[in-house]
Amino acid sequence: MTDRAITGIGVAVPRGRIDADTIGNAWGRFEATGIDATAVPAGDEDALTLGVEAGERASRRPVSTAKPSPHSRSRRRPRRSPRKT
């Protein structure tokens, strides 16, 4: 079995923004506490292009301080046999 690990991290978010006032004017109202603006993709951006961009960033940004997941098998305690009474 081969070892598997996360070797890089990458994120891509659309650069465009629409402020909450503009959304409220277009929709008639906009109520979302704490939201001042929302990300909006450009005409040439979609989930695929953002995913590719995130993947490229992940390949250039290696993880240097990877910690095992608390859910990984290497960290789990071995199962105990039921107690015999």
Gaussian input, Z-matrix of N, CA and C with variables (Angstrom, degrees):
# hf/3-21g

backbone

0 1
 N
 C     1     B1
 C     2     B2     1     A1
 N     3     B3     2     A2     1     D1
 C     4     B4     3     A3     2     D2
 C     5     B5     4     A4     3     D3
 N     6     B6     5     A5     4     D4
 C     7     B7     6     A6     5     D5
 C     8     B8     7     A7     6     D6
 N     9     B9     8     A8     7     D7
 C    10    B10     9     A9     8     D8
 C    11    B11    10    A10     9     D9
 N    12    B12    11    A11    10    D10
 C    13    B13    12    A12    11    D11
 C    14    B14    13    A13    12    D12
 N    15    B15    14    A14    13    D13
 C    16    B16    15    A15    14    D14
 C    17    B17    16    A16    15    D15
 N    18    B18    17    A17    16    D16
 C    19    B19    18    A18    17    D17
 C    20    B20    19    A19    18    D18
 N    21    B21    20    A20    19    D19
 C    22    B22    21    A21    20    D20
 C    23    B23    22    A22    21    D21
 N    24    B24    23    A23    22    D22
 C    25    B25    24    A24    23    D23
 C    26    B26    25    A25    24    D24
 N    27    B27    26    A26    25    D25
 C    28    B28    27    A27    26    D26
 C    29    B29    28    A28    27    D27
 N    30    B30    29    A29    28    D28
 C    31    B31    30    A30    29    D29
 C    32    B32    31    A31    30    D30
 N    33    B33    32    A32    31    D31
 C    34    B34    33    A33    32    D32
 C    35    B35    34    A34    33    D33
 N    36    B36    35    A35    34    D34
 C    37    B37    36    A36    35    D35
 C    38    B38    37    A37    36    D36
 N    39    B39    38    A38    37    D37
 C    40    B40    39    A39    38    D38
 C    41    B41    40    A40    39    D39
 N    42    B42    41    A41    40    D40
 C    43    B43    42    A42    41    D41
 C    44    B44    43    A43    42    D42
 N    45    B45    44    A44    43    D43
 C    46    B46    45    A45    44    D44
 C    47    B47    46    A46    45    D45
 N    48    B48    47    A47    46    D46
 C    49    B49    48    A48    47    D47
 C    50    B50    49    A49    48    D48
 N    51    B51    50    A50    49    D49
 C    52    B52    51    A51    50    D50
 C    53    B53    52    A52    51    D51
 N    54    B54    53    A53    52    D52
 C    55    B55    54    A54    53    D53
 C    56    B56    55    A55    54    D54
 N    57    B57    56    A56    55    D55
 C    58    B58    57    A57    56    D56
 C    59    B59    58    A58    57    D57
 N    60    B60    59    A59    58    D58
 C    61    B61    60    A60    59    D59
 C    62    B62    61    A61    60    D60
 N    63    B63    62    A62    61    D61
 C    64    B64    63    A63    62    D62
 C    65    B65    64    A64    63    D63
 N    66    B66    65    A65    64    D64
 C    67    B67    66    A66    65    D65
 C    68    B68    67    A67    66    D66
 N    69    B69    68    A68    67    D67
 C    70    B70    69    A69    68    D68
 C    71    B71    70    A70    69    D69
 N    72    B72    71    A71    70    D70
 C    73    B73    72    A72    71    D71
 C    74    B74    73    A73    72    D72
 N    75    B75    74    A74    73    D73
 C    76    B76    75    A75    74    D74
 C    77    B77    76    A76    75    D75
 N    78    B78    77    A77    76    D76
 C    79    B79    78    A78    77    D77
 C    80    B80    79    A79    78    D78
 N    81    B81    80    A80    79    D79
 C    82    B82    81    A81    80    D80
 C    83    B83    82    A82    81    D81
 N    84    B84    83    A83    82    D82
 C    85    B85    84    A84    83    D83
 C    86    B86    85    A85    84    D84
 N    87    B87    86    A86    85    D85
 C    88    B88    87    A87    86    D86
 C    89    B89    88    A88    87    D87
 N    90    B90    89    A89    88    D88
 C    91    B91    90    A90    89    D89
 C    92    B92    91    A91    90    D90
 N    93    B93    92    A92    91    D91
 C    94    B94    93    A93    92    D92
 C    95    B95    94    A94    93    D93
 N    96    B96    95    A95    94    D94
 C    97    B97    96    A96    95    D95
 C    98    B98    97    A97    96    D96
 N    99    B99    98    A98    97    D97
 C   100   B100    99    A99    98    D98
 C   101   B101   100   A100    99    D99
 N   102   B102   101   A101   100   D100
 C   103   B103   102   A102   101   D101
 C   104   B104   103   A103   102   D102
 N   105   B105   104   A104   103   D103
 C   106   B106   105   A105   104   D104
 C   107   B107   106   A106   105   D105
 N   108   B108   107   A107   106   D106
 C   109   B109   108   A108   107   D107
 C   110   B110   109   A109   108   D108
 N   111   B111   110   A110   109   D109
 C   112   B112   111   A111   110   D110
 C   113   B113   112   A112   111   D111
 N   114   B114   113   A113   112   D112
 C   115   B115   114   A114   113   D113
 C   116   B116   115   A115   114   D114
 N   117   B117   116   A116   115   D115
 C   118   B118   117   A117   116   D116
 C   119   B119   118   A118   117   D117
 N   120   B120   119   A119   118   D118
 C   121   B121   120   A120   119   D119
 C   122   B122   121   A121   120   D120
 N   123   B123   122   A122   121   D121
 C   124   B124   123   A123   122   D122
 C   125   B125   124   A124   123   D123
 N   126   B126   125   A125   124   D124
 C   127   B127   126   A126   125   D125
 C   128   B128   127   A127   126   D126
 N   129   B129   128   A128   127   D127
 C   130   B130   129   A129   128   D128
 C   131   B131   130   A130   129   D129
 N   132   B132   131   A131   130   D130
 C   133   B133   132   A132   131   D131
 C   134   B134   133   A133   132   D132
 N   135   B135   134   A134   133   D133
 C   136   B136   135   A135   134   D134
 C   137   B137   136   A136   135   D135
 N   138   B138   137   A137   136   D136
 C   139   B139   138   A138   137   D137
 C   140   B140   139   A139   138   D138
 N   141   B141   140   A140   139   D139
 C   142   B142   141   A141   140   D140
 C   143   B143   142   A142   141   D141
 N   144   B144   143   A143   142   D142
 C   145   B145   144   A144   143   D143
 C   146   B146   145   A145   144   D144
 N   147   B147   146   A146   145   D145
 C   148   B148   147   A147   146   D146
 C   149   B149   148   A148   147   D147
 N   150   B150   149   A149   148   D148
 C   151   B151   150   A150   149   D149
 C   152   B152   151   A151   150   D150
 N   153   B153   152   A152   151   D151
 C   154   B154   153   A153   152   D152
 C   155   B155   154   A154   153   D153
 N   156   B156   155   A155   154   D154
 C   157   B157   156   A156   155   D155
 C   158   B158   157   A157   156   D156
 N   159   B159   158   A158   157   D157
 C   160   B160   159   A159   158   D158
 C   161   B161   160   A160   159   D159
 N   162   B162   161   A161   160   D160
 C   163   B163   162   A162   161   D161
 C   164   B164   163   A163   162   D162
 N   165   B165   164   A164   163   D163
 C   166   B166   165   A165   164   D164
 C   167   B167   166   A166   165   D165
 N   168   B168   167   A167   166   D166
 C   169   B169   168   A168   167   D167
 C   170   B170   169   A169   168   D168
 N   171   B171   170   A170   169   D169
 C   172   B172   171   A171   170   D170
 C   173   B173   172   A172   171   D171
 N   174   B174   173   A173   172   D172
 C   175   B175   174   A174   173   D173
 C   176   B176   175   A175   174   D174
 N   177   B177   176   A176   175   D175
 C   178   B178   177   A177   176   D176
 C   179   B179   178   A178   177   D177
 N   180   B180   179   A179   178   D178
 C   181   B181   180   A180   179   D179
 C   182   B182   181   A181   180   D180
 N   183   B183   182   A182   181   D181
 C   184   B184   183   A183   182   D182
 C   185   B185   184   A184   183   D183
 N   186   B186   185   A185   184   D184
 C   187   B187   186   A186   185   D185
 C   188   B188   187   A187   186   D186
 N   189   B189   188   A188   187   D187
 C   190   B190   189   A189   188   D188
 C   191   B191   190   A190   189   D189
 N   192   B192   191   A191   190   D190
 C   193   B193   192   A192   191   D191
 C   194   B194   193   A193   192   D192
 N   195   B195   194   A194   193   D193
 C   196   B196   195   A195   194   D194
 C   197   B197   196   A196   195   D195
 N   198   B198   197   A197   196   D196
 C   199   B199   198   A198   197   D197
 C   200   B200   199   A199   198   D198
 N   201   B201   200   A200   199   D199
 C   202   B202   201   A201   200   D200
 C   203   B203   202   A202   201   D201
 N   204   B204   203   A203   202   D202
 C   205   B205   204   A204   203   D203
 C   206   B206   205   A205   204   D204
 N   207   B207   206   A206   205   D205
 C   208   B208   207   A207   206   D206
 C   209   B209   208   A208   207   D207
 N   210   B210   209   A209   208   D208
 C   211   B211   210   A210   209   D209
 C   212   B212   211   A211   210   D210
 N   213   B213   212   A212   211   D211
 C   214   B214   213   A213   212   D212
 C   215   B215   214   A214   213   D213
 N   216   B216   215   A215   214   D214
 C   217   B217   216   A216   215   D215
 C   218   B218   217   A217   216   D216
 N   219   B219   218   A218   217   D217
 C   220   B220   219   A219   218   D218
 C   221   B221   220   A220   219   D219
 N   222   B222   221   A221   220   D220
 C   223   B223   222   A222   221   D221
 C   224   B224   223   A223   222   D222
 N   225   B225   224   A224   223   D223
 C   226   B226   225   A225   224   D224
 C   227   B227   226   A226   225   D225
 N   228   B228   227   A227   226   D226
 C   229   B229   228   A228   227   D227
 C   230   B230   229   A229   228   D228
 N   231   B231   230   A230   229   D229
 C   232   B232   231   A231   230   D230
 C   233   B233   232   A232   231   D231
 N   234   B234   233   A233   232   D232
 C   235   B235   234   A234   233   D233
 C   236   B236   235   A235   234   D234
 N   237   B237   236   A236   235   D235
 C   238   B238   237   A237   236   D236
 C   239   B239   238   A238   237   D237
 N   240   B240   239   A239   238   D238
 C   241   B241   240   A240   239   D239
 C   242   B242   241   A241   240   D240
 N   243   B243   242   A242   241   D241
 C   244   B244   243   A243   242   D242
 C   245   B245   244   A244   243   D243
 N   246   B246   245   A245   244   D244
 C   247   B247   246   A246   245   D245
 C   248   B248   247   A247   246   D246
 N   249   B249   248   A248   247   D247
 C   250   B250   249   A249   248   D248
 C   251   B251   250   A250   249   D249
 N   252   B252   251   A251   250   D250
 C   253   B253   252   A252   251   D251
 C   254   B254   253   A253   252   D252

   B1=1.4477
   B2=1.5270
   B3=1.2943
   B4=1.4645
   B5=1.5157
   B6=1.3273
   B7=1.4626
   B8=1.5134
   B9=1.3106
   B10=1.4605
   B11=1.5109
   B12=1.3224
   B13=1.4643
   B14=1.5168
   B15=1.3058
   B16=1.4615
   B17=1.5185
   B18=1.3202
   B19=1.4598
   B20=1.5169
   B21=1.3115
   B22=1.4566
   B23=1.5121
   B24=1.3213
   B25=1.4620
   B26=1.5178
   B27=1.3182
   B28=1.4559
   B29=1.5126
   B30=1.3085
   B31=1.4659
   B32=1.5194
   B33=1.3180
   B34=1.4634
   B35=1.5218
   B36=1.3051
   B37=1.4622
   B38=1.5222
   B39=1.3261
   B40=1.4647
   B41=1.5255
   B42=1.3187
   B43=1.4674
   B44=1.5270
   B45=1.3168
   B46=1.4585
   B47=1.5177
   B48=1.3210
   B49=1.4647
   B50=1.5182
   B51=1.3305
   B52=1.4618
   B53=1.5176
   B54=1.3308
   B55=1.4644
   B56=1.5280
   B57=1.3233
   B58=1.4652
   B59=1.5253
   B60=1.3308
   B61=1.4671
   B62=1.5263
   B63=1.3263
   B64=1.4656
   B65=1.5284
   B66=1.3260
   B67=1.4691
   B68=1.5243
   B69=1.3260
   B70=1.4636
   B71=1.5114
   B72=1.3321
   B73=1.4673
   B74=1.5262
   B75=1.3284
   B76=1.4619
   B77=1.5288
   B78=1.3249
   B79=1.4589
   B80=1.5208
   B81=1.2965
   B82=1.4540
   B83=1.5178
   B84=1.3139
   B85=1.4667
   B86=1.5276
   B87=1.3139
   B88=1.4614
   B89=1.5122
   B90=1.3169
   B91=1.4606
   B92=1.5194
   B93=1.3088
   B94=1.4590
   B95=1.5221
   B96=1.2955
   B97=1.4515
   B98=1.5200
   B99=1.3139
   B100=1.4604
   B101=1.5112
   B102=1.3205
   B103=1.4626
   B104=1.5159
   B105=1.3359
   B106=1.4585
   B107=1.5208
   B108=1.3456
   B109=1.4591
   B110=1.5196
   B111=1.3211
   B112=1.4577
   B113=1.5254
   B114=1.3283
   B115=1.4596
   B116=1.5241
   B117=1.3237
   B118=1.4614
   B119=1.5247
   B120=1.3330
   B121=1.4581
   B122=1.5289
   B123=1.3129
   B124=1.4654
   B125=1.5302
   B126=1.3026
   B127=1.4559
   B128=1.5153
   B129=1.3321
   B130=1.4615
   B131=1.5335
   B132=1.3284
   B133=1.4611
   B134=1.5260
   B135=1.3271
   B136=1.4618
   B137=1.5231
   B138=1.3241
   B139=1.4627
   B140=1.5266
   B141=1.3316
   B142=1.4603
   B143=1.5210
   B144=1.3300
   B145=1.4655
   B146=1.5277
   B147=1.3317
   B148=1.4620
   B149=1.5286
   B150=1.3267
   B151=1.4619
   B152=1.5140
   B153=1.3294
   B154=1.4638
   B155=1.5255
   B156=1.3242
   B157=1.4649
   B158=1.5289
   B159=1.3224
   B160=1.4679
   B161=1.5270
   B162=1.3251
   B163=1.4629
   B164=1.5129
   B165=1.3320
   B166=1.4657
   B167=1.5241
   B168=1.3168
   B169=1.4688
   B170=1.5273
   B171=1.3229
   B172=1.4655
   B173=1.5200
   B174=1.3259
   B175=1.4656
   B176=1.5244
   B177=1.3293
   B178=1.4718
   B179=1.5212
   B180=1.3269
   B181=1.4643
   B182=1.5287
   B183=1.3264
   B184=1.4597
   B185=1.5222
   B186=1.2987
   B187=1.4612
   B188=1.5230
   B189=1.3259
   B190=1.4630
   B191=1.5232
   B192=1.3070
   B193=1.4624
   B194=1.5210
   B195=1.3024
   B196=1.4636
   B197=1.5194
   B198=1.3103
   B199=1.4585
   B200=1.5190
   B201=1.3185
   B202=1.4606
   B203=1.5220
   B204=1.2868
   B205=1.4604
   B206=1.5209
   B207=1.3288
   B208=1.4647
   B209=1.5263
   B210=1.3275
   B211=1.4587
   B212=1.5237
   B213=1.3356
   B214=1.4622
   B215=1.5254
   B216=1.3055
   B217=1.4655
   B218=1.5194
   B219=1.3301
   B220=1.4592
   B221=1.5239
   B222=1.3227
   B223=1.4547
   B224=1.5230
   B225=1.3012
   B226=1.4592
   B227=1.5241
   B228=1.2962
   B229=1.4593
   B230=1.5199
   B231=1.3172
   B232=1.4699
   B233=1.5247
   B234=1.3029
   B235=1.4631
   B236=1.5187
   B237=1.3028
   B238=1.4574
   B239=1.5196
   B240=1.2933
   B241=1.4622
   B242=1.5122
   B243=1.3148
   B244=1.4690
   B245=1.5275
   B246=1.3083
   B247=1.4665
   B248=1.5191
   B249=1.2933
   B250=1.4645
   B251=1.5167
   B252=1.2902
   B253=1.4714
   B254=1.4977
   A1=108.75
   A2=116.16
   A3=119.70
   A4=110.51
   A5=114.75
   A6=119.46
   A7=109.03
   A8=115.55
   A9=121.24
   A10=108.21
   A11=115.55
   A12=118.87
   A13=109.56
   A14=115.43
   A15=120.99
   A16=106.28
   A17=116.67
   A18=119.87
   A19=113.38
   A20=118.32
   A21=120.67
   A22=111.26
   A23=114.67
   A24=121.30
   A25=108.34
   A26=116.93
   A27=120.87
   A28=111.21
   A29=115.95
   A30=122.34
   A31=108.16
   A32=116.75
   A33=121.31
   A34=108.02
   A35=115.97
   A36=122.91
   A37=107.02
   A38=118.23
   A39=118.76
   A40=111.11
   A41=116.16
   A42=120.53
   A43=112.81
   A44=116.64
   A45=120.61
   A46=112.19
   A47=116.17
   A48=121.62
   A49=109.87
   A50=115.35
   A51=121.56
   A52=105.72
   A53=116.40
   A54=118.33
   A55=110.80
   A56=115.25
   A57=121.89
   A58=112.22
   A59=117.89
   A60=120.25
   A61=111.36
   A62=116.79
   A63=120.96
   A64=110.38
   A65=116.61
   A66=120.20
   A67=109.90
   A68=117.00
   A69=121.30
   A70=112.43
   A71=117.32
   A72=121.10
   A73=111.19
   A74=117.51
   A75=121.25
   A76=111.71
   A77=117.97
   A78=122.29
   A79=112.94
   A80=117.27
   A81=120.02
   A82=112.34
   A83=117.30
   A84=122.32
   A85=108.27
   A86=115.20
   A87=121.06
   A88=107.43
   A89=115.99
   A90=121.21
   A91=109.34
   A92=116.15
   A93=121.76
   A94=107.29
   A95=116.04
   A96=121.55
   A97=111.13
   A98=116.03
   A99=121.29
   A100=115.43
   A101=118.62
   A102=120.50
   A103=108.66
   A104=115.29
   A105=121.16
   A106=111.89
   A107=116.37
   A108=121.69
   A109=108.41
   A110=115.49
   A111=120.48
   A112=109.33
   A113=116.14
   A114=121.31
   A115=109.80
   A116=115.69
   A117=122.08
   A118=108.11
   A119=117.74
   A120=118.98
   A121=111.94
   A122=114.99
   A123=120.99
   A124=108.44
   A125=116.60
   A126=121.20
   A127=113.48
   A128=117.15
   A129=120.76
   A130=112.64
   A131=118.03
   A132=121.91
   A133=109.98
   A134=115.51
   A135=121.46
   A136=107.20
   A137=117.27
   A138=120.73
   A139=111.63
   A140=116.97
   A141=120.35
   A142=111.38
   A143=117.55
   A144=119.35
   A145=111.22
   A146=117.78
   A147=119.97
   A148=110.59
   A149=117.62
   A150=121.08
   A151=112.39
   A152=116.71
   A153=120.85
   A154=109.97
   A155=116.93
   A156=120.65
   A157=110.81
   A158=117.54
   A159=120.96
   A160=110.74
   A161=117.30
   A162=120.93
   A163=112.52
   A164=116.50
   A165=120.19
   A166=110.77
   A167=116.64
   A168=119.72
   A169=110.72
   A170=116.84
   A171=120.42
   A172=111.07
   A173=117.03
   A174=119.60
   A175=112.07
   A176=117.21
   A177=120.99
   A178=112.60
   A179=118.00
   A180=121.56
   A181=109.71
   A182=116.61
   A183=118.68
   A184=112.41
   A185=114.80
   A186=120.93
   A187=107.20
   A188=116.87
   A189=119.34
   A190=112.78
   A191=117.40
   A192=119.69
   A193=110.02
   A194=115.04
   A195=119.25
   A196=110.15
   A197=115.57
   A198=121.55
   A199=107.58
   A200=117.26
   A201=118.33
   A202=111.20
   A203=115.15
   A204=120.36
   A205=109.27
   A206=117.18
   A207=117.80
   A208=111.75
   A209=116.30
   A210=120.80
   A211=112.56
   A212=117.05
   A213=118.79
   A214=110.20
   A215=115.86
   A216=120.81
   A217=112.10
   A218=117.31
   A219=119.51
   A220=112.07
   A221=118.21
   A222=121.37
   A223=112.75
   A224=116.73
   A225=119.42
   A226=110.57
   A227=114.54
   A228=119.40
   A229=108.17
   A230=115.93
   A231=117.21
   A232=110.15
   A233=115.01
   A234=119.23
   A235=109.33
   A236=114.08
   A237=119.14
   A238=109.14
   A239=114.07
   A240=118.97
   A241=108.45
   A242=117.62
   A243=118.96
   A244=109.85
   A245=114.88
   A246=119.46
   A247=110.22
   A248=113.81
   A249=119.44
   A250=107.61
   A251=117.28
   A252=120.37
   A253=111.92
   D1=138.26
   D2=179.74
   D3=-89.75
   D4=150.14
   D5=175.88
   D6=-75.46
   D7=140.42
   D8=177.92
   D9=-121.58
   D10=141.22
   D11=-179.35
   D12=-157.05
   D13=156.73
   D14=171.65
   D15=-81.09
   D16=122.52
   D17=-176.38
   D18=-108.07
   D19=-10.29
   D20=179.59
   D21=-158.21
   D22=162.03
   D23=179.67
   D24=-128.28
   D25=133.96
   D26=177.65
   D27=-145.23
   D28=141.10
   D29=-179.92
   D30=-135.11
   D31=141.62
   D32=174.29
   D33=-136.81
   D34=127.04
   D35=179.73
   D36=-126.94
   D37=139.21
   D38=177.28
   D39=-54.12
   D40=141.69
   D41=-178.54
   D42=-79.75
   D43=-27.18
   D44=-178.21
   D45=-69.21
   D46=147.95
   D47=178.99
   D48=-136.27
   D49=144.96
   D50=170.97
   D51=-122.06
   D52=128.79
   D53=-178.41
   D54=-78.16
   D55=159.48
   D56=-175.23
   D57=-61.69
   D58=-33.73
   D59=179.04
   D60=-63.85
   D61=-40.96
   D62=178.81
   D63=-64.22
   D64=-42.29
   D65=177.88
   D66=-63.55
   D67=-43.84
   D68=179.05
   D69=-60.71
   D70=-40.28
   D71=178.55
   D72=-65.58
   D73=-38.60
   D74=-178.97
   D75=-74.29
   D76=-38.28
   D77=-175.81
   D78=-93.01
   D79=-9.09
   D80=-176.46
   D81=94.34
   D82=-30.76
   D83=174.05
   D84=-164.14
   D85=158.13
   D86=177.71
   D87=-152.87
   D88=110.76
   D89=-178.82
   D90=-120.51
   D91=104.87
   D92=176.30
   D93=-149.17
   D94=101.87
   D95=-176.91
   D96=-58.49
   D97=128.46
   D98=176.18
   D99=85.08
   D100=-2.79
   D101=179.44
   D102=-102.00
   D103=115.11
   D104=178.81
   D105=-95.79
   D106=-26.93
   D107=-178.30
   D108=-158.68
   D109=164.93
   D110=176.72
   D111=-132.40
   D112=149.01
   D113=-179.94
   D114=-74.72
   D115=140.27
   D116=-179.69
   D117=-134.33
   D118=126.80
   D119=179.80
   D120=-69.83
   D121=148.56
   D122=175.09
   D123=-72.72
   D124=173.27
   D125=-178.57
   D126=-60.08
   D127=-28.43
   D128=-178.65
   D129=-102.12
   D130=11.89
   D131=178.35
   D132=-110.15
   D133=138.41
   D134=172.84
   D135=-149.19
   D136=-176.45
   D137=-177.19
   D138=-58.76
   D139=-36.89
   D140=-179.14
   D141=-66.86
   D142=-49.65
   D143=-178.32
   D144=-65.80
   D145=-36.96
   D146=177.19
   D147=-67.77
   D148=-36.66
   D149=176.85
   D150=-64.85
   D151=-42.27
   D152=177.38
   D153=-63.71
   D154=-43.75
   D155=178.38
   D156=-60.32
   D157=-43.58
   D158=178.38
   D159=-63.54
   D160=-40.53
   D161=177.85
   D162=-63.45
   D163=-41.58
   D164=177.48
   D165=-63.88
   D166=-40.59
   D167=177.67
   D168=-64.83
   D169=-38.47
   D170=179.38
   D171=-63.08
   D172=-37.05
   D173=-179.67
   D174=-71.43
   D175=-22.12
   D176=178.84
   D177=-95.08
   D178=-10.40
   D179=-174.78
   D180=-123.42
   D181=83.15
   D182=-177.86
   D183=-68.49
   D184=151.57
   D185=176.53
   D186=-82.58
   D187=122.77
   D188=-176.76
   D189=-102.18
   D190=-21.52
   D191=-177.31
   D192=-125.40
   D193=54.04
   D194=-178.75
   D195=-68.83
   D196=133.80
   D197=176.85
   D198=-115.59
   D199=143.05
   D200=178.28
   D201=-63.66
   D202=145.21
   D203=176.50
   D204=-66.47
   D205=143.54
   D206=175.72
   D207=-64.70
   D208=-12.46
   D209=-179.58
   D210=-98.19
   D211=-1.01
   D212=-177.94
   D213=-73.14
   D214=152.92
   D215=-176.83
   D216=-63.39
   D217=-32.29
   D218=-177.40
   D219=-65.88
   D220=-21.54
   D221=-178.15
   D222=-98.82
   D223=-11.17
   D224=-178.47
   D225=-73.32
   D226=145.87
   D227=174.39
   D228=-76.33
   D229=144.51
   D230=177.15
   D231=-64.40
   D232=146.55
   D233=178.53
   D234=-69.49
   D235=138.20
   D236=177.89
   D237=-90.72
   D238=148.10
   D239=174.40
   D240=-71.41
   D241=147.58
   D242=177.56
   D243=-59.29
   D244=144.53
   D245=179.77
   D246=-67.59
   D247=139.85
   D248=175.82
   D249=-92.87
   D250=132.42
   D251=-179.45
   D252=-108.78

